[in-house]
Amino acid sequence: MLPLDEIRTLLSEHDDPDHRERPRDFEPRAAVRRFDLLTGALRRRFGPSVRAGLYQDSSACGRCSVPADGTGPPGDCGSS
């Protein structure tokens, strides 16, 4: 593990100085837009089994999941 002063230096270099919980160039609207595109693509591919939601904490903007039983038979890549 890095020494505490090196960790602080790294965080200071990369975090937004006014919002330390996110990277310096983080754009919330752009992140939500990209998340919506991803969620849409997953729902088109895997249907209603996709679960997704936005939230904000220090390491994430949203979360999505596809249960194993929603992905189809093993080896099926869904190519049509």
C-alpha positions as CSV (number, residue, x, y, z in Angstrom):
1,M,0.0,0.0,0.0
2,L,1.2,3.5,-0.7
3,P,2.1,5.8,2.1
4,L,-0.7,8.1,3.1
5,D,1.0,11.3,1.8
6,E,1.3,9.7,-1.7
7,I,-2.4,8.7,-1.6
8,R,-3.4,12.3,-0.7
9,T,-1.2,13.6,-3.5
10,L,-2.8,11.3,-6.1
11,L,-6.3,12.2,-5.0
12,S,-5.5,15.9,-5.1
13,E,-4.1,15.6,-8.6
14,H,-7.1,13.7,-10.0
15,D,-10.2,14.7,-8.0
16,D,-12.3,17.8,-8.7
17,P,-11.1,20.4,-6.2
18,D,-14.7,21.5,-5.5
19,H,-16.2,18.0,-5.5
20,R,-13.7,15.5,-4.2
21,E,-16.0,12.6,-4.6
22,R,-15.6,12.6,-8.4
23,P,-12.8,13.0,-11.0
24,R,-11.8,16.5,-12.2
25,D,-13.5,16.3,-15.6
26,F,-16.6,14.4,-14.6
27,E,-19.8,15.6,-16.3
28,P,-22.9,14.2,-14.5
29,R,-25.2,14.8,-17.5
30,A,-22.9,13.1,-19.9
31,A,-22.5,10.1,-17.5
32,V,-26.3,9.8,-17.2
33,R,-26.7,9.9,-21.0
34,R,-24.0,7.2,-21.5
35,F,-25.6,5.1,-18.7
36,D,-29.0,5.4,-20.4
37,L,-27.5,4.3,-23.7
38,L,-25.9,1.3,-22.0
39,T,-29.2,0.4,-20.3
40,G,-31.1,0.6,-23.5
41,A,-28.7,-1.6,-25.3
42,L,-28.8,-4.2,-22.5
43,R,-32.6,-4.2,-22.5
44,R,-32.7,-4.7,-26.3
45,R,-30.3,-7.6,-25.9
46,F,-31.6,-9.2,-22.7
47,G,-35.1,-8.0,-22.3
48,P,-36.9,-7.3,-19.1
49,S,-34.5,-9.2,-16.9
50,V,-32.2,-6.2,-16.9
51,R,-32.2,-4.2,-13.7
52,A,-30.7,-0.8,-13.7
53,G,-30.7,2.3,-11.6
54,L,-28.8,5.6,-11.1
55,Y,-27.3,6.6,-7.8
56,Q,-24.3,8.6,-6.8
57,D,-21.5,7.7,-4.5
58,S,-17.8,8.2,-4.5
59,S,-17.2,5.4,-7.0
60,A,-20.2,5.0,-9.2
61,C,-23.0,6.7,-11.1
62,G,-25.3,3.8,-11.6
63,R,-25.6,0.0,-11.6
64,C,-27.0,-2.5,-13.9
65,S,-27.3,-6.3,-13.8
66,V,-28.5,-9.2,-16.0
67,P,-29.3,-12.4,-14.1
68,A,-27.6,-15.5,-15.5
69,D,-31.0,-17.0,-16.4
70,G,-31.8,-13.9,-18.5
71,T,-28.7,-14.3,-20.8
72,G,-29.8,-17.4,-22.7
73,P,-28.2,-20.8,-23.2
74,P,-24.4,-21.1,-22.7
75,G,-22.5,-20.2,-25.9
76,D,-25.4,-18.1,-27.3
77,C,-24.0,-14.7,-28.2
78,G,-27.4,-13.5,-29.5
79,S,-26.2,-12.9,-33.0
80,S,-29.1,-12.8,-35.5
